[in-house]
């Protein structure tokens, strides 16, 4: 279990870095960058500890979208068009 958890957290950190790099290039705020990075660390943890009986890819996408859901309402309310790249990255990295 410890190895699985460490792997999940490591993959979450890698996904977070991949997600944040384009955000840094766009000059987005640090709170947005930290939010995106922490989302992926949490998703990595959740995937590693989840008992969902789904194929790995579907499990990752499902957990990623569920973790993103509260932020979707906040982001989408102000800037609905910005949800397109956010959801795309979530589907790719999830």
C-alpha angles and dihedrals in degrees: 000000000000091000091049091049093048090049092049092050092046092051089047091054091048092048089048092053091047090051095046098048094075089043091056090049089053091051095239119171122276092243090059091047093049091046092053093045094048091047090061094046089052091046090052090052093047093049092048093051099037123111096198111144096226134117110273095253094049091045091054094047093046095050092043093052093045092051091047095048099091091050092049091067093050095044096039094051092061102027113014093174091061089065091074097072091036093055091043092054090045092054093046097045096035 
